[in-house]
Amino acid sequence: MSGAPSRRLFFALWPDGEQRAALVHATARIVRHCGGRPVPEASLHLTLAFLGSVPERRLEELSIIARRAAAALPLDAVPLAVSLTTLEHWARAQVLAVLERQEEPGGAESASVAEVARILTTETATAGFSPDLKPFRAHVTVARKVARAPRSILMRKVLWSFEAFALIESRTLAAGPVYSVVESYVLGSAEKVRT
C-alpha cells in the first residue's frame, strides 16, 4: 500500500486572525532582533499531536478519535485558555517559541490543554498511527532558523481561547509549509464541524 495516497497531518489549537495578530504584535520586535525567519502569521498554531504521513483511507478513524477526545473535555473546562507569556530559544531546533505560562503547578487551564493532547496522542498510537511521542509542551513557534538567542525574552502576555481544535494538513512548498484545516472538533461534545 506504499503507493496509496497519504497526507501529512497533525491536531492543533487553531487560533483566529485576531489571536494570531496579537501574538505577532507581542513578539515582533524580539523576532526581528533574533536573526530568524518569522513564521507567517497565518501559520501560527499550537500543535496538540503530530501524526506525520497518514493514508487518506484512515481519515475517518482519525475523525472518530478526535470526536472522542473533544467529548472527553468537561463543558466547564471550555473554552480552553492558553496564556502565552514566555519566550524560549531552542538552539538545537533553531526556533524561537512562545510557551504557555503555568500560573500554578497543575493549573486547570494548562491541564485541560495537556489532557486533550494526551488523549489524542494515546488514542492515535493505540489505533496504529505514529504520533510524535515526545512529552507535550504547549508552545507556538514564532521564528525558525534562529541562530542566536534574543537579547530580551520579555513579552506582553497574549491570551488565546479555544472552543474547538482542528485536524490540519501540512504541505511543503518551495516557500515553506502551508497549513490547511481538514476538520474542526467542538470541545466538550462529539460534534464535528467540516471546514
C-alpha positions in Angstrom: 0.0 0.0 0.0 3.0 2.3 -0.2 1.5 3.9 -3.4 -1.7 4.7 -1.5 -2.4 8.5 -1.2 -1.4 10.0 2.1 -1.5 13.3 3.9 0.9 14.9 6.4 -1.4 15.7 9.4 -1.5 17.0 12.9 -4.0 18.1 15.5 -3.8 21.7 16.7 -5.4 24.5 18.5 -6.0 26.8 15.5 -6.3 30.5 16.5 -8.4 33.1 14.7 -6.8 36.0 12.9 -7.2 38.4 15.8 -5.5 36.0 18.2 -2.6 35.5 15.7 -2.2 39.2 15.2 -2.0 39.8 19.0 0.9 37.3 19.2 2.7 38.8 16.2 2.4 42.2 17.8 3.7 41.0 21.2 6.7 39.2 19.7 7.6 41.3 16.5 10.5 43.3 18.0 12.1 40.2 19.6 11.7 38.1 16.4 13.1 40.9 14.3 16.3 41.1 16.5 16.9 37.4 16.8 18.0 37.0 13.1 15.5 34.3 12.4 12.8 33.8 9.8 9.3 34.7 11.2 6.6 32.1 10.9 3.9 33.6 8.7 1.1 34.9 10.7 -1.5 32.7 9.0 0.6 29.6 10.1 0.8 30.3 13.8 -0.8 27.4 15.8 -0.3 25.2 18.9 0.3 21.6 18.0 -1.5 19.0 20.2 -0.4 15.8 18.4 1.8 15.5 15.3 0.9 12.4 13.2 3.1 12.6 10.1 2.1 10.8 7.0 -1.4 9.2 7.2 -3.1 7.2 4.5 -6.2 9.0 3.2 -8.2 5.9 3.8 -7.7 6.3 7.6 -9.1 9.8 7.9 -12.4 8.6 9.2 -10.6 6.8 12.0 -8.9 10.0 13.0 -12.2 11.8 13.0 -13.7 9.2 15.4 -10.7 9.6 17.7 -10.9 13.4 17.5 -14.6 13.4 18.4 -13.9 11.1 21.4 -11.1 13.5 22.6 -13.3 16.5 22.2 -16.2 14.9 24.1 -13.8 13.9 26.9 -13.3 17.5 28.0 -15.9 18.6 30.5 -18.1 21.5 29.4 -16.9 23.6 32.4 -13.3 23.4 31.0 -14.4 25.1 27.7 -13.2 27.4 26.4 -9.6 26.3 26.7 -7.5 29.3 27.7 -3.8 29.4 26.8 -1.7 32.2 28.4 1.3 32.8 26.2 3.9 34.7 28.2 7.3 33.1 28.0 9.8 33.1 25.1 12.5 30.5 24.7 15.2 30.0 22.1 15.6 26.3 21.3 19.2 26.2 20.0 19.2 22.7 18.7 16.0 23.1 16.7 16.9 26.8 15.9 13.5 28.1 16.8 12.0 30.8 18.9 9.0 29.5 20.7 6.4 31.2 22.9 5.3 29.0 25.8 2.2 28.8 27.9 2.9 30.0 31.4 1.5 27.8 34.1 0.1 30.1 36.7 0.4 27.3 39.3 1.6 23.7 39.0 -1.1 21.6 37.5 -3.3 24.6 36.8 -6.7 23.8 35.3 -6.2 25.6 32.0 -2.8 24.0 31.4 -4.1 20.6 32.5 -7.0 20.8 30.0 -4.8 21.5 27.0 -2.3 18.8 28.1 -5.2 16.4 28.6 -6.6 16.9 25.1 -3.0 16.4 23.7 -2.5 13.3 25.8 -5.8 11.7 24.7 -5.1 12.4 21.0 -1.6 11.0 21.2 -2.5 7.9 23.2 -5.6 7.1 21.1 -3.9 7.6 17.8 -0.9 5.4 18.9 -3.3 2.7 20.2 -5.0 2.8 16.8 -1.8 2.1 15.0 -0.9 5.7 13.9 2.6 7.0 14.5 2.2 10.2 16.6 5.2 12.1 17.9 5.6 10.7 21.5 7.8 13.4 22.9 6.4 14.9 26.1 3.8 17.6 25.4 4.8 21.2 26.0 2.3 23.8 24.9 4.1 26.2 22.6 3.8 28.3 19.5 6.8 28.6 17.1 7.2 32.2 16.1 10.5 32.1 14.2 12.7 29.4 12.6 16.4 29.4 11.6 17.2 31.3 14.7 21.0 31.1 15.2 21.2 33.3 18.3 19.1 33.8 21.4 17.3 37.2 21.5 18.7 39.7 24.0 15.3 40.0 25.7 12.7 37.3 26.2 10.2 39.6 27.8 6.9 39.9 26.1 3.4 41.1 26.8 1.0 38.3 27.7 -1.2 37.0 25.0 -4.3 35.1 25.8 -5.7 32.6 23.3 -9.1 31.0 23.8 -10.5 27.9 22.0 -13.8 26.2 21.8 -12.6 23.6 19.2 -9.4 22.0 17.9 -8.6 21.1 14.3 -7.1 18.4 12.2 -4.5 20.2 10.0 -2.8 19.1 6.8 0.7 20.3 6.2 2.1 20.6 2.6 5.6 21.6 1.9 6.1 24.1 -0.9 9.2 25.9 -2.1 8.2 29.0 0.0 7.8 26.8 3.1 5.0 24.8 4.8 1.4 25.6 4.0 -1.3 24.5 6.5 -5.0 23.9 5.9 -7.8 22.9 8.2 -9.3 19.5 7.3 -11.9 19.4 10.1 -12.6 21.1 13.4 -14.0 19.4 16.5 -16.0 21.3 19.2 -14.6 20.8 22.7 -17.0 19.3 25.2 -19.1 17.5 22.6 -18.8 14.8 19.9 -19.7 17.4 17.2 -17.6 17.6 14.1 -17.5 20.8 12.0 -16.3 20.2 8.5 -14.4 23.2 7.1 
